[in-house]
Amino acid sequence: MDFFSGPHIIIIVLIIVLLFGSKKIPDLAKNLGQGIKEFKKASSEAQKEAELPAQKPAVPLEKPENKDIPKA
């Protein structure tokens, strides 16, 4: 028992064409593909970043001294 059969898919495609127009559909598909590509890229970068060990700062943080200000 298939939920979507041939006539159902044809009706869905016709509704999409009526809503967006035949000129907008390639642009929508292109933008959807770019969005998926950016999402995959960001998720892989985040995964790589999470796998890296935490690095300690090279220089220890110290409180800077102000020698220009005279002490009262």
Buried (B, 14 or more C-beta within 10 A) or exposed (E): EEEEEEEEEEEEEEEBEEEEEEEEBEEEEEEEEEEEEEEEEEEEEEEEEEEEEEEEEEEEEEEEEEEEEEEE
